[in-house]
Amino acid sequence: MTAAAEKILARDVHALARAATWIEAGRPEAEPLLRELFARTGQAMILGVTGAPGSGKSTLVSGLIRELRAQDRSVAIVAVDPSSPFSGGALLGDRIRMQQHHDDPQVFIRSMATRGWLGGLARATSELTWLLDAAGFDVVIVETVGVGQDEVEIARLANVTMVVLTPGAGDDVQAIKAGIMEIADVFVINKSDLKGAEKLERELKASLALAHREDGWTPTVVRTVANDGQGIGDALDAVEEYRTHASDASRSAKIWSGRLREMLREKLIDRVPAEEIALRGREVAARQRDPYSVIHEWLERY
C-alpha cells in the first residue's frame, strides 16, 4: 500500500486535505489513490441534506454534528458551495456555523465549489465521499448548494436523503411535488416555530399518504428549530430508521448502476477536448455535420 493511502487510512488531516484537493482539481494522483482505497469503503453512512436557500441547512447540519458527536460517532462534512473556489466564499456565510466543530479531531469539514456542475453537487463530490468513507468516518454528511428543486442528484449519492423545508417560504406541497417529493427519505420542517408549520406538515403528510414508492417507504416528517437544537435527535432517529429499512443489497446495486452511468458519461466527456466539442458544435449548427456521426466518431475513437 502506498504511503498516501496509509495516511488516509490513519485519518491524517493534512493527507485528507491534500487528497481532497487532488480530487476536486481532477489531478492524475486522485484516481490511483481512490482505486487503492475503494475496497475500504462502504462502511460510512452517507447522509445528503438538501433544500432551498434560507431553509437553515447549515444550522441543521451543525446540530446533527453535535448529536452524532454526543453518540461518539465521527463525522465528515462536504459542504457544496456555488462560489468560486478561489474566493473563499465556501467558508463564509452560513458555513461559519460549522466552524465551532473545527477543533474536534473526530470532525472533518470540507467546502467545495460546484464549478458550474448542475444538480446542486460538485462534480467530485461522490469521489470525495469515498475518500472520507475509506478514512473511517462513521457518517459523511453532504450539504448541497441550495439551488432549490434541481438538487435531485443527491439521491444518486446518499444512502439517506434529507430534504429541509421552511414554513412561510413558498414551500407548499404544490411546489414540493416538482422533483423533491421523489427523492426525500426524510422531510425536516425547520424553523417550525414560525407560522404555517402545522399547515405545511399536514399538507405534506396528506400528499405522502397518496404517494407510493417502489420500496414501500413513506418518508418521515420531522419538525425542528435548529437554532435552538429542537428536534435534532428526532431527525437523526428518522434517518437511522430509513437506513435500517433500506439496507438491502438490491438498493445498493441500483444506486451504483446510476453512479457508474454518470461516471461513464463524465469520463467520455473528459476525453474529448473542449475545443473539439466547440468546433463540432459549430459544424452541426451550420449543418455541415449531423450530430449522430459526430457522436459515433467520438465513441469509436474513445
N, C-alpha and C positions, 0 to 999 in steps of 0.2 A: 504494500500500500504506500502511496506517495506521502510525503511529509505534509502536503497541503490537506489531503484527505484526513490524515491523522489529527491534524489541528482542528478540523471541522468537527470530527467525532468527539474531540475533547472539549468542544464548545469554546474554543479560543475566540474571544470577541474580535480581535484585530483580523484574524483569519476569516471570520464570518463576514466582516465588513468588506474585506478585500474581495472575497469570492462574490459577494452581492454586487459589487461594482463591476466585476467581470461579466456577470450575468446581464446586468442592466445595460452595459455598454456593448454587449454582443462580442466580447473578446474571445479569441480562439481557445483560451485556457479554460473557459467555462464548461464546454461540453465534455471534455475528457474527465474533468472533476466530477460532474454530475453522473456520468456513466459509472464511475468508480463507486460513488456513494449511493446509487439508486437502490441497491439491494437492502440498504439500511433504512429505507423509507417505508411508509405505510403504518406507522405507529401513532403519529400525532393526529389529533382531531383538527381538521381544517374548518374553521368557522367563518363564513362570509357574512359581513354586516353591510347592508346597503339601504338606500333610501334617499329621499330628496334633500337638497341643501337646506340647512337650518333645522333639520329634524333632531339634532343632538346626537348624531352617531358617535362623534369623538368622545363626548362626555359619557355616553353609554359604554363605549369600549373601555374607557378608563375605569368605570365601575366594575366591568367584567374582569379586568385585570386584578383589581383589589380582591374580588370574590374568589378568583382562581388561586391567587397567592395565599389567601386565607386557608385554602384547601391544600396548600403546599404543592401546587402544580406549577411548573414552569411555563412561561408564556412568551411567544414571539408575535410581534405585530408588524404587518405590512400595511402601511397607510399610503394608498394610491392618491396622488395629487395631480391636478391638471396643469400646474405651473411648470415653468422651465426648470430643468434640473440644475441650472446654473444660478438661478435667482435666490435660492434658499427658501422659497415660498412654501415648500413642503413641510418645513419645520415651524412655520409661523401660524397665526390664526388659531383655529380650534385645536390644532395638533399640540399646542403648547401644554394643553391639559394633561397629556400623557407623560410629559417630562418629569412629573413627580415620581415616576417609577424608574427613572433613568439610572439611579444608583443601585438598583436591585440587580444583582448578578444573575438572577433567575428570570429576568425580563430583558428581551432584546427588541428594540424598536427600529424599524427601517422605513423611511419615507422614500417614495419613488414617483417620478413623473410619468404621465401616460405617454408623452411624446407623440400625441396625436392618435394613439390607439383607441379604437371605439369600444363600447360596451362597458365603460367605467373601470376597466382594468388596464394596467400597463402590460405591454406585450410580454415582459419577462416575469410577470407576477407568478405564474404557475411554477416556473423553474425555481424561483426564489422560495416558494413554499416547500419544494423538495429539499432544498438545501437546509432549511430550518428544521424540517422533519428529520432529516438524517442527523442533524446536530443534537437530537434528543429532546427537543421541546415537547411538552405534553400537549399543548394547544397552540395552534398557529391561527391568529385572527387576521383576516384580510378585510380592511375597511375600504370600500370603493370610493371613487371620486365624488359621488353625489351629483350625478347629472340628471337624475330623475328616472324615467321608466326605461331607459335604454341599457340598464345595467344587468340584463339577463345573463351575460357571460359568466357572472359569478356562480351560477348554478352548475356550470360545467367544471368548476374548480373545487368548490367547497363540499365537504361532507354534509354540512348543515348550513342552510341559508336563512339568515335573519333579516327581515325587512322592517325598517323603522318608519313609523308614521307619526304624524303630529296633528292633533285636532285644530281646526281653525286655520289650516294652511293649505286648503284645497285638496286635502287627502280624503275625498269622499269615495264611496265604493265605485261609482261610475268611472272615476279616473284610475282607480287601482286596477280595474279589470284589464286594462290595456298592457298586458305583459307581466306585471308584478305578481298578480294572483297565482300565476302558474309556477313561479319559482320559489315562493316563500314556503319554508318549512315551519317557521315561527314568525308570527307578527308581534311586534312590540309597538304599543301606542305610548310613545314617550311624551313628556310634558302633560301627563294625564290629569294634572291638577287644573288644566285650562278648560274653559267652557267648550262643550262639544265632544268631550272624550267618551262619555257614555253613549251618545248617539253614534259616534264612529264605531265603537265596539259592537253595538247592537246591529248596525247595518253590515259590518264585516262578518260577524258570526252568521247572520242570516244568509249572506251570499255564499259563505263557505259550506253551509248546510246543503246548498243546491248543487255544489260542485262535487265532482267525483274524480279523484286522482287514481292513476293506474296502480299505485302502491297501496291504496286503501287508507292513506293517512289524511286526517283532517288537521290542518295547521292550527297550532295552539295560539291563542290571543292573550298577550300579557300586557298589563298596564304598568308603566314605570314613571318615576320622576327622577331622572338620572342625576340631576344636580344635587338632590338630597339622598341619593342612594336607595330610594324606594323601589322595590320590585326587582332589583338586580338579581337577587337569588332566585326568584321565580322565573326570570328569563333564562337563567342558566339551567335550571331544572327542566324547562321546556326543551332546551337544546339537547340535554342528555336523554330525555325521553324519546325524542325523534331519532337520535343517534342509535339508541338501542333498537328502535323499530326498523331502521334502515340498514342494519348491519349485514345483510345477506350479500353473498358473492356476486349474484347476478346484477345488483345495482352498481357495484364497483366496476364490473366489466362494462356496463353500459356507459358509465362516466368515462372510463378510459377509451372506449371506442370514440367518443366525442373529442377527447383530448388528442388522440392520435390523428384524427381527421384535421383538427386545427393545426397541429404540428406539421403535418404533411403540406398543408397549404402555405404555411409560413416559410418552410424550407424551400419550397419551389419558388416562391416569390423572391426569397433572398438570393437565389441563384441567378436570376435574370437581372442584369444591370438596369438601374433606374433610367439611364439614358436610352437604352434599347426599348424599354416599355414606352417611354415618351415618343420615340421615333415610330414605333409600330402604331401607337395611338393616332399619330398624325396621318400615317398611311391608310389606316382603316377609315378615319374621318373623311379622307379625300377619295375613298372608295378605290384606292389603289390595291388594297389587300382586303380579304374578307377575314373576320375575326376567328373563324374556325381553323383556317390554315395557319394563322399566327399561333394559336394555342397548340395545335398539333406539332408545329415546328419546335416549340419550346419543350413539349413533352418528350419528343424524340431526342432532343439534344440533352435534356437534363434528367 
